[in-house]
Amino acid sequence: MYTTTWCPDCRRAKRFLTQHDFSFVEIDIEQDPAAARYVLGVNGGRRIIPTLVFEDGSVLVEPSNAELARKLGID
């Protein structure tokens, strides 16, 4: 999950994943220039976070909790 410390949507997504016992790796795009470039590349030049990359290679950008639930198979 590509995030920053100041992002409220990032905190919400992290809270959702943690509450549902999903592990994730958090990468702060303000601390990692390569991560920032990746986020720009995957989002058409826009710096949109959180950007979540899943093991199957799929990407969710700024997903709602409902979108995360669907992706993760949570009712």
PDB file of N, CA, C and O in Angstrom, chain B, residues numbered from 101:
ATOM      1  N   MET B 101       0.848  -1.164   0.000  1.00  0.00           N
ATOM      2  CA  MET B 101       0.000   0.000   0.000  1.00  0.00           C
ATOM      3  C   MET B 101       0.893   1.225   0.000  1.00  0.00           C
ATOM      4  O   MET B 101       1.735   1.397   0.881  1.00  0.00           O
ATOM      5  N   TYR B 102       0.699   2.071  -0.998  1.00  0.00           N
ATOM      6  CA  TYR B 102       1.448   3.321  -1.095  1.00  0.00           C
ATOM      7  C   TYR B 102       0.644   4.400  -0.374  1.00  0.00           C
ATOM      8  O   TYR B 102      -0.532   4.613  -0.670  1.00  0.00           O
ATOM      9  N   THR B 103       1.289   5.076   0.573  1.00  0.00           N
ATOM     10  CA  THR B 103       0.608   6.022   1.451  1.00  0.00           C
ATOM     11  C   THR B 103       1.501   7.220   1.744  1.00  0.00           C
ATOM     12  O   THR B 103       2.613   7.342   1.229  1.00  0.00           O
ATOM     13  N   THR B 104       0.973   8.094   2.588  1.00  0.00           N
ATOM     14  CA  THR B 104       1.755   9.120   3.278  1.00  0.00           C
ATOM     15  C   THR B 104       1.222   9.214   4.695  1.00  0.00           C
ATOM     16  O   THR B 104       0.139   8.703   4.982  1.00  0.00           O
ATOM     17  N   THR B 105       1.949   9.847   5.569  1.00  0.00           N
ATOM     18  CA  THR B 105       1.526   9.936   6.969  1.00  0.00           C
ATOM     19  C   THR B 105       0.348  10.869   7.172  1.00  0.00           C
ATOM     20  O   THR B 105      -0.406  10.703   8.132  1.00  0.00           O
ATOM     21  N   TRP B 106       0.169  11.852   6.290  1.00  0.00           N
ATOM     22  CA  TRP B 106      -0.880  12.858   6.485  1.00  0.00           C
ATOM     23  C   TRP B 106      -2.212  12.500   5.826  1.00  0.00           C
ATOM     24  O   TRP B 106      -3.178  13.248   5.982  1.00  0.00           O
ATOM     25  N   CYS B 107      -2.297  11.416   5.115  1.00  0.00           N
ATOM     26  CA  CYS B 107      -3.458  11.067   4.288  1.00  0.00           C
ATOM     27  C   CYS B 107      -4.570  10.381   5.094  1.00  0.00           C
ATOM     28  O   CYS B 107      -4.367   9.270   5.584  1.00  0.00           O
ATOM     29  N   PRO B 108      -5.737  11.017   5.242  1.00  0.00           N
ATOM     30  CA  PRO B 108      -6.826  10.393   5.993  1.00  0.00           C
ATOM     31  C   PRO B 108      -7.389   9.143   5.311  1.00  0.00           C
ATOM     32  O   PRO B 108      -7.786   8.202   5.999  1.00  0.00           O
ATOM     33  N   ASP B 109      -7.433   9.112   3.976  1.00  0.00           N
ATOM     34  CA  ASP B 109      -7.911   7.910   3.291  1.00  0.00           C
ATOM     35  C   ASP B 109      -6.952   6.742   3.482  1.00  0.00           C
ATOM     36  O   ASP B 109      -7.375   5.587   3.529  1.00  0.00           O
ATOM     37  N   CYS B 110      -5.670   7.044   3.590  1.00  0.00           N
ATOM     38  CA  CYS B 110      -4.674   6.004   3.859  1.00  0.00           C
ATOM     39  C   CYS B 110      -4.907   5.404   5.247  1.00  0.00           C
ATOM     40  O   CYS B 110      -4.870   4.186   5.417  1.00  0.00           O
ATOM     41  N   ARG B 111      -5.144   6.255   6.222  1.00  0.00           N
ATOM     42  CA  ARG B 111      -5.407   5.768   7.582  1.00  0.00           C
ATOM     43  C   ARG B 111      -6.666   4.909   7.617  1.00  0.00           C
ATOM     44  O   ARG B 111      -6.699   3.877   8.287  1.00  0.00           O
ATOM     45  N   ARG B 112      -7.705   5.335   6.893  1.00  0.00           N
ATOM     46  CA  ARG B 112      -8.942   4.567   6.851  1.00  0.00           C
ATOM     47  C   ARG B 112      -8.712   3.194   6.231  1.00  0.00           C
ATOM     48  O   ARG B 112      -9.180   2.190   6.768  1.00  0.00           O
ATOM     49  N   ALA B 113      -8.004   3.136   5.118  1.00  0.00           N
ATOM     50  CA  ALA B 113      -7.730   1.863   4.453  1.00  0.00           C
ATOM     51  C   ALA B 113      -6.881   0.949   5.334  1.00  0.00           C
ATOM     52  O   ALA B 113      -7.140  -0.251   5.419  1.00  0.00           O
ATOM     53  N   LYS B 114      -5.871   1.517   5.987  1.00  0.00           N
ATOM     54  CA  LYS B 114      -5.034   0.716   6.897  1.00  0.00           C
ATOM     55  C   LYS B 114      -5.868   0.169   8.048  1.00  0.00           C
ATOM     56  O   LYS B 114      -5.721  -0.993   8.427  1.00  0.00           O
ATOM     57  N   ARG B 115      -6.740   1.002   8.605  1.00  0.00           N
ATOM     58  CA  ARG B 115      -7.606   0.569   9.704  1.00  0.00           C
ATOM     59  C   ARG B 115      -8.518  -0.577   9.243  1.00  0.00           C
ATOM     60  O   ARG B 115      -8.679  -1.566   9.958  1.00  0.00           O
ATOM     61  N   PHE B 116      -9.110  -0.443   8.058  1.00  0.00           N
ATOM     62  CA  PHE B 116      -9.989  -1.471   7.515  1.00  0.00           C
ATOM     63  C   PHE B 116      -9.235  -2.791   7.352  1.00  0.00           C
ATOM     64  O   PHE B 116      -9.713  -3.838   7.787  1.00  0.00           O
ATOM     65  N   LEU B 117      -8.070  -2.740   6.732  1.00  0.00           N
ATOM     66  CA  LEU B 117      -7.294  -3.961   6.524  1.00  0.00           C
ATOM     67  C   LEU B 117      -6.881  -4.597   7.844  1.00  0.00           C
ATOM     68  O   LEU B 117      -6.939  -5.818   7.994  1.00  0.00           O
ATOM     69  N   THR B 118      -6.472  -3.785   8.786  1.00  0.00           N
ATOM     70  CA  THR B 118      -6.051  -4.294  10.093  1.00  0.00           C
ATOM     71  C   THR B 118      -7.226  -4.922  10.832  1.00  0.00           C
ATOM     72  O   THR B 118      -7.088  -5.997  11.417  1.00  0.00           O
ATOM     73  N   GLN B 119      -8.379  -4.262  10.809  1.00  0.00           N
ATOM     74  CA  GLN B 119      -9.568  -4.782  11.498  1.00  0.00           C
ATOM     75  C   GLN B 119     -10.016  -6.122  10.920  1.00  0.00           C
ATOM     76  O   GLN B 119     -10.625  -6.928  11.624  1.00  0.00           O
ATOM     77  N   HIS B 120      -9.722  -6.363   9.656  1.00  0.00           N
ATOM     78  CA  HIS B 120     -10.112  -7.616   9.015  1.00  0.00           C
ATOM     79  C   HIS B 120      -8.942  -8.590   8.881  1.00  0.00           C
ATOM     80  O   HIS B 120      -9.000  -9.543   8.104  1.00  0.00           O
ATOM     81  N   ASP B 121      -7.882  -8.338   9.645  1.00  0.00           N
ATOM     82  CA  ASP B 121      -6.726  -9.238   9.741  1.00  0.00           C
ATOM     83  C   ASP B 121      -6.007  -9.497   8.415  1.00  0.00           C
ATOM     84  O   ASP B 121      -5.516 -10.600   8.174  1.00  0.00           O
ATOM     85  N   PHE B 122      -5.949  -8.479   7.563  1.00  0.00           N
ATOM     86  CA  PHE B 122      -5.171  -8.587   6.331  1.00  0.00           C
ATOM     87  C   PHE B 122      -3.835  -7.901   6.551  1.00  0.00           C
ATOM     88  O   PHE B 122      -3.774  -6.759   7.007  1.00  0.00           O
ATOM     89  N   SER B 123      -2.777  -8.605   6.225  1.00  0.00           N
ATOM     90  CA  SER B 123      -1.455  -8.001   6.362  1.00  0.00           C
ATOM     91  C   SER B 123      -1.146  -7.196   5.093  1.00  0.00           C
ATOM     92  O   SER B 123      -1.667  -7.481   4.014  1.00  0.00           O
ATOM     93  N   PHE B 124      -0.303  -6.205   5.250  1.00  0.00           N
ATOM     94  CA  PHE B 124       0.075  -5.357   4.122  1.00  0.00           C
ATOM     95  C   PHE B 124       1.413  -4.719   4.417  1.00  0.00           C
ATOM     96  O   PHE B 124       1.845  -4.630   5.566  1.00  0.00           O
ATOM     97  N   VAL B 125       2.050  -4.285   3.366  1.00  0.00           N
ATOM     98  CA  VAL B 125       3.296  -3.540   3.472  1.00  0.00           C
ATOM     99  C   VAL B 125       2.966  -2.103   3.123  1.00  0.00           C
ATOM    100  O   VAL B 125       2.366  -1.830   2.083  1.00  0.00           O
ATOM    101  N   GLU B 126       3.356  -1.190   3.989  1.00  0.00           N
ATOM    102  CA  GLU B 126       3.098   0.233   3.767  1.00  0.00           C
ATOM    103  C   GLU B 126       4.367   0.903   3.263  1.00  0.00           C
ATOM    104  O   GLU B 126       5.443   0.736   3.838  1.00  0.00           O
ATOM    105  N   ILE B 127       4.229   1.665   2.180  1.00  0.00           N
ATOM    106  CA  ILE B 127       5.358   2.381   1.606  1.00  0.00           C
ATOM    107  C   ILE B 127       4.984   3.859   1.539  1.00  0.00           C
ATOM    108  O   ILE B 127       4.037   4.239   0.850  1.00  0.00           O
ATOM    109  N   ASP B 128       5.725   4.676   2.251  1.00  0.00           N
ATOM    110  CA  ASP B 128       5.470   6.114   2.301  1.00  0.00           C
ATOM    111  C   ASP B 128       6.110   6.770   1.080  1.00  0.00           C
ATOM    112  O   ASP B 128       7.332   6.779   0.938  1.00  0.00           O
ATOM    113  N   ILE B 129       5.275   7.315   0.207  1.00  0.00           N
ATOM    114  CA  ILE B 129       5.805   7.884  -1.037  1.00  0.00           C
ATOM    115  C   ILE B 129       6.602   9.162  -0.814  1.00  0.00           C
ATOM    116  O   ILE B 129       7.330   9.602  -1.703  1.00  0.00           O
ATOM    117  N   GLU B 130       6.471   9.754   0.353  1.00  0.00           N
ATOM    118  CA  GLU B 130       7.281  10.941   0.641  1.00  0.00           C
ATOM    119  C   GLU B 130       8.674  10.570   1.125  1.00  0.00           C
ATOM    120  O   GLU B 130       9.570  11.414   1.140  1.00  0.00           O
ATOM    121  N   GLN B 131       8.862   9.333   1.515  1.00  0.00           N
ATOM    122  CA  GLN B 131      10.159   8.856   1.978  1.00  0.00           C
ATOM    123  C   GLN B 131      10.883   8.016   0.928  1.00  0.00           C
ATOM    124  O   GLN B 131      12.075   7.741   1.064  1.00  0.00           O
ATOM    125  N   ASP B 132      10.162   7.609  -0.120  1.00  0.00           N
ATOM    126  CA  ASP B 132      10.722   6.703  -1.121  1.00  0.00           C
ATOM    127  C   ASP B 132      10.450   7.272  -2.526  1.00  0.00           C
ATOM    128  O   ASP B 132       9.343   7.125  -3.046  1.00  0.00           O
ATOM    129  N   PRO B 133      11.441   7.912  -3.134  1.00  0.00           N
ATOM    130  CA  PRO B 133      11.246   8.520  -4.455  1.00  0.00           C
ATOM    131  C   PRO B 133      10.807   7.517  -5.528  1.00  0.00           C
ATOM    132  O   PRO B 133      10.015   7.860  -6.407  1.00  0.00           O
ATOM    133  N   ALA B 134      11.312   6.291  -5.463  1.00  0.00           N
ATOM    134  CA  ALA B 134      10.905   5.280  -6.442  1.00  0.00           C
ATOM    135  C   ALA B 134       9.425   4.943  -6.274  1.00  0.00           C
ATOM    136  O   ALA B 134       8.720   4.723  -7.259  1.00  0.00           O
ATOM    137  N   ALA B 135       8.962   4.903  -5.049  1.00  0.00           N
ATOM    138  CA  ALA B 135       7.547   4.641  -4.785  1.00  0.00           C
ATOM    139  C   ALA B 135       6.687   5.784  -5.312  1.00  0.00           C
ATOM    140  O   ALA B 135       5.618   5.551  -5.877  1.00  0.00           O
ATOM    141  N   ALA B 136       7.148   7.006  -5.130  1.00  0.00           N
ATOM    142  CA  ALA B 136       6.411   8.166  -5.636  1.00  0.00           C
ATOM    143  C   ALA B 136       6.315   8.104  -7.160  1.00  0.00           C
ATOM    144  O   ALA B 136       5.266   8.412  -7.726  1.00  0.00           O
ATOM    145  N   ARG B 137       7.389   7.711  -7.823  1.00  0.00           N
ATOM    146  CA  ARG B 137       7.363   7.579  -9.284  1.00  0.00           C
ATOM    147  C   ARG B 137       6.400   6.473  -9.709  1.00  0.00           C
ATOM    148  O   ARG B 137       5.685   6.610 -10.702  1.00  0.00           O
ATOM    149  N   TYR B 138       6.387   5.383  -8.956  1.00  0.00           N
ATOM    150  CA  TYR B 138       5.470   4.287  -9.269  1.00  0.00           C
ATOM    151  C   TYR B 138       4.020   4.758  -9.192  1.00  0.00           C
ATOM    152  O   TYR B 138       3.225   4.489 -10.092  1.00  0.00           O
ATOM    153  N   VAL B 139       3.681   5.459  -8.115  1.00  0.00           N
ATOM    154  CA  VAL B 139       2.313   5.958  -7.942  1.00  0.00           C
ATOM    155  C   VAL B 139       1.940   6.897  -9.093  1.00  0.00           C
ATOM    156  O   VAL B 139       0.832   6.811  -9.623  1.00  0.00           O
ATOM    157  N   LEU B 140       2.831   7.772  -9.475  1.00  0.00           N
ATOM    158  CA  LEU B 140       2.575   8.657 -10.615  1.00  0.00           C
ATOM    159  C   LEU B 140       2.357   7.852 -11.893  1.00  0.00           C
ATOM    160  O   LEU B 140       1.469   8.160 -12.687  1.00  0.00           O
ATOM    161  N   GLY B 141       3.166   6.832 -12.080  1.00  0.00           N
ATOM    162  CA  GLY B 141       3.059   6.012 -13.288  1.00  0.00           C
ATOM    163  C   GLY B 141       1.769   5.218 -13.360  1.00  0.00           C
ATOM    164  O   GLY B 141       1.130   5.160 -14.411  1.00  0.00           O
ATOM    165  N   VAL B 142       1.387   4.615 -12.267  1.00  0.00           N
ATOM    166  CA  VAL B 142       0.183   3.774 -12.261  1.00  0.00           C
ATOM    167  C   VAL B 142      -1.099   4.610 -12.281  1.00  0.00           C
ATOM    168  O   VAL B 142      -2.162   4.110 -12.647  1.00  0.00           O
ATOM    169  N   ASN B 143      -0.997   5.863 -11.895  1.00  0.00           N
ATOM    170  CA  ASN B 143      -2.166   6.741 -11.821  1.00  0.00           C
ATOM    171  C   ASN B 143      -2.168   7.823 -12.896  1.00  0.00           C
ATOM    172  O   ASN B 143      -2.756   8.887 -12.703  1.00  0.00           O
ATOM    173  N   GLY B 144      -1.521   7.560 -14.015  1.00  0.00           N
ATOM    174  CA  GLY B 144      -1.560   8.492 -15.130  1.00  0.00           C
ATOM    175  C   GLY B 144      -0.988   9.860 -14.823  1.00  0.00           C
ATOM    176  O   GLY B 144      -1.499  10.875 -15.298  1.00  0.00           O
ATOM    177  N   GLY B 145       0.075   9.890 -14.026  1.00  0.00           N
ATOM    178  CA  GLY B 145       0.725  11.152 -13.702  1.00  0.00           C
ATOM    179  C   GLY B 145       0.145  11.863 -12.497  1.00  0.00           C
ATOM    180  O   GLY B 145       0.588  12.954 -12.139  1.00  0.00           O
ATOM    181  N   ARG B 146      -0.850  11.245 -11.870  1.00  0.00           N
ATOM    182  CA  ARG B 146      -1.472  11.859 -10.680  1.00  0.00           C
ATOM    183  C   ARG B 146      -0.971  11.163  -9.418  1.00  0.00           C
ATOM    184  O   ARG B 146      -0.726   9.957  -9.408  1.00  0.00           O
ATOM    185  N   ARG B 147      -0.830  11.927  -8.391  1.00  0.00           N
ATOM    186  CA  ARG B 147      -0.321  11.433  -7.107  1.00  0.00           C
ATOM    187  C   ARG B 147      -1.521  11.103  -6.210  1.00  0.00           C
ATOM    188  O   ARG B 147      -1.863  11.863  -5.304  1.00  0.00           O
ATOM    189  N   ILE B 148      -2.151   9.957  -6.483  1.00  0.00           N
ATOM    190  CA  ILE B 148      -3.352   9.561  -5.758  1.00  0.00           C
ATOM    191  C   ILE B 148      -2.992   8.443  -4.782  1.00  0.00           C
ATOM    192  O   ILE B 148      -2.404   7.427  -5.155  1.00  0.00           O
ATOM    193  N   ILE B 149      -3.358   8.658  -3.541  1.00  0.00           N
ATOM    194  CA  ILE B 149      -3.107   7.669  -2.500  1.00  0.00           C
ATOM    195  C   ILE B 149      -4.355   7.517  -1.644  1.00  0.00           C
ATOM    196  O   ILE B 149      -5.143   8.460  -1.562  1.00  0.00           O
ATOM    197  N   PRO B 150      -4.564   6.402  -1.019  1.00  0.00           N
ATOM    198  CA  PRO B 150      -3.716   5.221  -1.106  1.00  0.00           C
ATOM    199  C   PRO B 150      -3.847   4.528  -2.462  1.00  0.00           C
ATOM    200  O   PRO B 150      -4.913   4.508  -3.078  1.00  0.00           O
ATOM    201  N   THR B 151      -2.756   3.976  -2.888  1.00  0.00           N
ATOM    202  CA  THR B 151      -2.723   3.098  -4.049  1.00  0.00           C
ATOM    203  C   THR B 151      -2.322   1.732  -3.525  1.00  0.00           C
ATOM    204  O   THR B 151      -1.236   1.555  -2.972  1.00  0.00           O
ATOM    205  N   LEU B 152      -3.211   0.775  -3.706  1.00  0.00           N
ATOM    206  CA  LEU B 152      -2.980  -0.580  -3.196  1.00  0.00           C
ATOM    207  C   LEU B 152      -2.706  -1.525  -4.345  1.00  0.00           C
ATOM    208  O   LEU B 152      -3.455  -1.568  -5.321  1.00  0.00           O
ATOM    209  N   VAL B 153      -1.622  -2.285  -4.224  1.00  0.00           N
ATOM    210  CA  VAL B 153      -1.246  -3.269  -5.229  1.00  0.00           C
ATOM    211  C   VAL B 153      -1.376  -4.639  -4.574  1.00  0.00           C
ATOM    212  O   VAL B 153      -0.818  -4.884  -3.505  1.00  0.00           O
ATOM    213  N   PHE B 154      -2.114  -5.521  -5.224  1.00  0.00           N
ATOM    214  CA  PHE B 154      -2.380  -6.843  -4.663  1.00  0.00           C
ATOM    215  C   PHE B 154      -1.480  -7.895  -5.288  1.00  0.00           C
ATOM    216  O   PHE B 154      -0.877  -7.670  -6.336  1.00  0.00           O
ATOM    217  N   GLU B 155      -1.397  -9.050  -4.630  1.00  0.00           N
ATOM    218  CA  GLU B 155      -0.507 -10.120  -5.084  1.00  0.00           C
ATOM    219  C   GLU B 155      -0.818 -10.565  -6.503  1.00  0.00           C
ATOM    220  O   GLU B 155       0.073 -11.031  -7.214  1.00  0.00           O
ATOM    221  N   ASP B 156      -2.078 -10.428  -6.929  1.00  0.00           N
ATOM    222  CA  ASP B 156      -2.449 -10.837  -8.292  1.00  0.00           C
ATOM    223  C   ASP B 156      -2.100  -9.763  -9.333  1.00  0.00           C
ATOM    224  O   ASP B 156      -2.379  -9.931 -10.520  1.00  0.00           O
ATOM    225  N   GLY B 157      -1.488  -8.656  -8.879  1.00  0.00           N
ATOM    226  CA  GLY B 157      -1.083  -7.585  -9.779  1.00  0.00           C
ATOM    227  C   GLY B 157      -2.130  -6.505  -9.976  1.00  0.00           C
ATOM    228  O   GLY B 157      -1.855  -5.488 -10.612  1.00  0.00           O
ATOM    229  N   SER B 158      -3.328  -6.710  -9.442  1.00  0.00           N
ATOM    230  CA  SER B 158      -4.373  -5.701  -9.582  1.00  0.00           C
ATOM    231  C   SER B 158      -4.092  -4.518  -8.664  1.00  0.00           C
ATOM    232  O   SER B 158      -3.369  -4.637  -7.675  1.00  0.00           O
ATOM    233  N   VAL B 159      -4.674  -3.379  -9.008  1.00  0.00           N
ATOM    234  CA  VAL B 159      -4.438  -2.136  -8.276  1.00  0.00           C
ATOM    235  C   VAL B 159      -5.781  -1.489  -7.960  1.00  0.00           C
ATOM    236  O   VAL B 159      -6.664  -1.424  -8.815  1.00  0.00           O
ATOM    237  N   LEU B 160      -5.930  -1.013  -6.730  1.00  0.00           N
ATOM    238  CA  LEU B 160      -7.065  -0.182  -6.343  1.00  0.00           C
ATOM    239  C   LEU B 160      -6.507   1.167  -5.925  1.00  0.00           C
ATOM    240  O   LEU B 160      -5.541   1.249  -5.166  1.00  0.00           O
ATOM    241  N   VAL B 161      -7.129   2.218  -6.431  1.00  0.00           N
ATOM    242  CA  VAL B 161      -6.675   3.570  -6.138  1.00  0.00           C
ATOM    243  C   VAL B 161      -7.755   4.282  -5.331  1.00  0.00           C
ATOM    244  O   VAL B 161      -8.898   4.421  -5.765  1.00  0.00           O
ATOM    245  N   GLU B 162      -7.359   4.724  -4.155  1.00  0.00           N
ATOM    246  CA  GLU B 162      -8.259   5.437  -3.254  1.00  0.00           C
ATOM    247  C   GLU B 162      -9.596   4.691  -3.092  1.00  0.00           C
ATOM    248  O   GLU B 162     -10.667   5.275  -3.252  1.00  0.00           O
ATOM    249  N   PRO B 163      -9.509   3.378  -2.769  1.00  0.00           N
ATOM    250  CA  PRO B 163     -10.742   2.595  -2.699  1.00  0.00           C
ATOM    251  C   PRO B 163     -11.555   2.919  -1.448  1.00  0.00           C
ATOM    252  O   PRO B 163     -11.011   3.290  -0.407  1.00  0.00           O
ATOM    253  N   SER B 164     -12.866   2.769  -1.580  1.00  0.00           N
ATOM    254  CA  SER B 164     -13.746   2.857  -0.409  1.00  0.00           C
ATOM    255  C   SER B 164     -13.626   1.553   0.365  1.00  0.00           C
ATOM    256  O   SER B 164     -13.055   0.581  -0.129  1.00  0.00           O
ATOM    257  N   ASN B 165     -14.162   1.533   1.572  1.00  0.00           N
ATOM    258  CA  ASN B 165     -14.178   0.289   2.338  1.00  0.00           C
ATOM    259  C   ASN B 165     -14.978  -0.779   1.603  1.00  0.00           C
ATOM    260  O   ASN B 165     -14.609  -1.953   1.633  1.00  0.00           O
ATOM    261  N   ALA B 166     -16.068  -0.392   0.945  1.00  0.00           N
ATOM    262  CA  ALA B 166     -16.882  -1.353   0.190  1.00  0.00           C
ATOM    263  C   ALA B 166     -16.078  -1.956  -0.959  1.00  0.00           C
ATOM    264  O   ALA B 166     -16.171  -3.157  -1.211  1.00  0.00           O
ATOM    265  N   GLU B 167     -15.293  -1.141  -1.656  1.00  0.00           N
ATOM    266  CA  GLU B 167     -14.453  -1.661  -2.737  1.00  0.00           C
ATOM    267  C   GLU B 167     -13.396  -2.617  -2.196  1.00  0.00           C
ATOM    268  O   GLU B 167     -13.132  -3.661  -2.793  1.00  0.00           O
ATOM    269  N   LEU B 168     -12.795  -2.261  -1.069  1.00  0.00           N
ATOM    270  CA  LEU B 168     -11.816  -3.161  -0.447  1.00  0.00           C
ATOM    271  C   LEU B 168     -12.474  -4.473  -0.050  1.00  0.00           C
ATOM    272  O   LEU B 168     -11.911  -5.544  -0.276  1.00  0.00           O
ATOM    273  N   ALA B 169     -13.650  -4.398   0.535  1.00  0.00           N
ATOM    274  CA  ALA B 169     -14.364  -5.608   0.957  1.00  0.00           C
ATOM    275  C   ALA B 169     -14.639  -6.519  -0.245  1.00  0.00           C
ATOM    276  O   ALA B 169     -14.429  -7.730  -0.169  1.00  0.00           O
ATOM    277  N   ARG B 170     -15.103  -5.940  -1.339  1.00  0.00           N
ATOM    278  CA  ARG B 170     -15.360  -6.744  -2.550  1.00  0.00           C
ATOM    279  C   ARG B 170     -14.088  -7.411  -3.046  1.00  0.00           C
ATOM    280  O   ARG B 170     -14.081  -8.603  -3.353  1.00  0.00           O
ATOM    281  N   LYS B 171     -13.010  -6.634  -3.124  1.00  0.00           N
ATOM    282  CA  LYS B 171     -11.746  -7.176  -3.615  1.00  0.00           C
ATOM    283  C   LYS B 171     -11.245  -8.313  -2.734  1.00  0.00           C
ATOM    284  O   LYS B 171     -10.698  -9.297  -3.231  1.00  0.00           O
ATOM    285  N   LEU B 172     -11.433  -8.177  -1.433  1.00  0.00           N
ATOM    286  CA  LEU B 172     -10.905  -9.151  -0.480  1.00  0.00           C
ATOM    287  C   LEU B 172     -11.891 -10.266  -0.149  1.00  0.00           C
ATOM    288  O   LEU B 172     -11.572 -11.163   0.631  1.00  0.00           O
ATOM    289  N   GLY B 173     -13.083 -10.215  -0.734  1.00  0.00           N
ATOM    290  CA  GLY B 173     -14.070 -11.267  -0.490  1.00  0.00           C
ATOM    291  C   GLY B 173     -14.709 -11.221   0.876  1.00  0.00           C
ATOM    292  O   GLY B 173     -15.081 -12.256   1.429  1.00  0.00           O
ATOM    293  N   ILE B 174     -14.839 -10.023   1.426  1.00  0.00           N
ATOM    294  CA  ILE B 174     -15.455  -9.847   2.738  1.00  0.00           C
ATOM    295  C   ILE B 174     -16.928  -9.474   2.523  1.00  0.00           C
ATOM    296  O   ILE B 174     -17.244  -8.603   1.712  1.00  0.00           O
ATOM    297  N   ASP B 175     -17.817 -10.141   3.258  1.00  0.00           N
ATOM    298  CA  ASP B 175     -19.253  -9.829   3.167  1.00  0.00           C
ATOM    299  C   ASP B 175     -19.568  -8.544   3.878  1.00  0.00           C
ATOM    300  O   ASP B 175     -20.724  -8.122   3.908  1.00  0.00           O
TER     301      ASP B 175
END
